[in-house]
Amino acid sequence: QVQLVESGGGLVQPGGSLRLSCAASGGTFSRYDMGWFRQAPGKEREFVAAITWSGGTTSYADSVKGRFIISRDNAKNTVNLQMNSLKPEDTAPYYCGAADKYNGFPQMGRDYGAYAYWGQGTQVTVSS
């Protein structure tokens, strides 16, 4: 059983930056591909970014490409999401998820159903 805890959310002005972190425990972190999703009120959970177990492959939603960077540190059991040039439409709770690497990173991490474990989320609010 893997436990995930997100942190780093908050209130930021448009154009600002935030760095989210997700700390994993209770399992072998390098066994898992990791992803970030978000879910604005009244909307379905939306893919944001994902990274393979080794860190060798990353993928991003078109809406965040060029602004967000996903990274991981397998020695520290953490995955991070650096968010730059934030926009009001980025406002949402952000969730990290863990998917077994033996699934093969389906749809480049976009397959919500491939993630077996989720954190409780951290709120990001972009507003002036």
Residue, then its C-alpha position, 0 to 999 in steps of 0.5 A: q500500500v502506497q501513501l501519497v501526500e501532496s504539499g505546496g499549494g496556495l494562492v498566487q497571482p497570475g503570472g506567478s509560480l508554485r512548486l508542488s511536491c508529492a511524498a510517497s511512503g509504504g512502497t517501492f517508489s521506483r516501481y511506480d510511474m507518477g502523474w499529476f491531475r487536477q479537478a476544478p469544481g463541476k469538472e472531471r479530473e483532468f490530466v496535467a503531467a506524468i513521469t515514468w518510474s525512471g524519470g526518462t519520459t515525461s508527458y504534459a497536457d497541451s494546456v500546461k506544456g511549456r509552463f509546467i515541469i514534472s520531475r522526481d527524486n527516487a532517492k527521496n521518494t518525491v515527485n514535483l510539479q514546478m508551475n510557472s506563468l500560472k493562469p486563473e484557469d489553473t485554479a483547482p485542487y491538484y492530485c498526485g497518483a501512482a501507477d504500477k510501471y508494469n502497466g506500461f505507462p498507458q496513453m503516456g500517463r493520461d489513463y486515469g484508471a491506471y493509477a492505483y493510489w492517490g493523494q488527498g490533493t493540494q489546492v492551487t488558486v490563481s487570482s489577483 
